[in-house]
Amino acid sequence: MGGESDLTVGRTVYDSEGTALGTIRGFDEDGFFVTTREGIEALSIEHERAGHEFGEAELVWRCSRCGAVGDIDDMPEACPDCDAPREDLYYWTED
């Protein structure tokens, strides 16, 4: 378990006793969001709920600074629109 700089989307985080708490799904000014579910779809609870009544939803990445979105399979190291670092990108459900 490393320092704060080791925190990235998709990384598993652990408590002080080494028990896995979940996977980081995004960041904001207060810290990071963690999911306790399995798989990439779990990185957004909205992804699981969306699309069942109104059509399909797609899991994408989104920039917390400028709102840019992109294909989850091509998550960049920095936002291509505003150059925000990867820590400012998070998983998002797009209709």
N, C-alpha and C positions, 0 to 999 in steps of 0.2 A: 504494500500500500504506500503510494508515494505522496508527494505534496500536492497542493492545490493545482499546480500546473499540469498534473497528470489527468485531471478531470476532463473527459471528452464525452460527447454524445455516444451512446452505445456501450460505455464502460460500466462494468458491475462495480457497485460500491458495497462496502462491508462495515459492520459495526466494530467497536473496539475489541470484541472477542473473536472476530474473523467470520461472523455469520453474514452471508450475503443478504443485503437489504433489497436490492433491485438493480435496475439498469437506468442510467441517466438518459432522460428523453429530451431535456432542454434546460436552458438557463434563463434567469432574469436578474434584476438588480439585487435581489435578496438571496440568491443561491441557485440551486438546481432542482429540477423535477425528476422524480424517480418512479418507475413503474415496477410492479411486482409480478407482472404477467410474463409469459414466454413469447418469444418471436418478435419480429419487426412490427407486426400489427399491434402488439401490446404497447409499443412506444407511444401510442395515442389511443386512449379509451374511446375517443370520439370516432376513431376509425372503425372500431368494432361495432359501434352503435349506428353509425351513419350508413346511408345507402339502403337500408332495409325497407324503408317506406317510400323514399323519394327518388330512387335511382342509385347509381354507383358513386362512391366516394373514392378518392385516391390519396394515398399517403405520400406526401412530398416533404421537402425541407423548406423552412421559411426563415428569413432573416429578421431578428428582433429589432434591428435598427431601422431598416428601410422597407421591410415587408416583401422583399423579393422572394419568389418561390422557384423551386426547381425539382427535377426528377430525383427521387430518393436514392436511386442506384448511382447517381453521379454527384453525390454530396461533395462540394468543393472544400478546400482548405480555408478559403475566405470567400465572402460574398462577392460574386462577380459584378454586382451593381455598385456597392458602396465600400468594398474592401474590408468589411467587418470580419474579424477573425472567426474561425470555426466555432468557438465557444458561444458566439452570438447566433448560431444557426440551431434550429430545433425541428423536430418532427411535427408535421401539421397535416390535418385532414382537409383536403380541397374538394369541393363538390364539382 
